[in-house]
């Protein structure tokens, strides 16, 4: 539901929406929804977001990739570079530790699918460990869960190697 909040001749403020049909400024009232948190996170300026940190560790012929922070537009280049390094190793298993991942954009999901596809060329696979429920749900909605195996913990992934 939208309601007029300021006269047409005043400057719009943050949170206002400009209605181009009649040049009046209107504020959008958001009701509580599951997407409200996602919208609020996306509205934050990049400097307030948790920057993505990627750590790669080798173990028993496999690679552990730990993602910390938000895998959004800002951290996409770090993610692509890390996955390129993983692919260069031609390992049979890449375990992605999502325990500290707070956000996964659709562009980052594309990088995950690319990693899975490219590792598959060498009979490799991608396992996701400690996936937060919100991120797992996003992958399910995007119908991408078939590309990955899911494990409860990194320890479980290490034991399976």
CORUR-V140680 format. One record per run of one state. SS is the DSSP state (H for helix, E for strand, C for the rest). FROM is the first residue (numbers start at 1). TO is the last residue. Records with the same first field share a line. If there is no record, write none. Layout:
SS: FROM-TO / FROM-TO
//
This chain:
C: 1-1 / 7-15 / 20-23 / 29-33 / 44-45 / 49-52 / 60-61 / 72-75 / 90-92 / 105-105 / 121-124 / 130-132 / 142-144 / 148-148 / 152-153 / 161-161
E: 2-6 / 16-19 / 24-28 / 53-59 / 62-71 / 93-104 / 125-129 / 149-151
H: 34-43 / 46-48 / 76-89 / 106-120 / 133-141 / 145-147 / 154-160
//
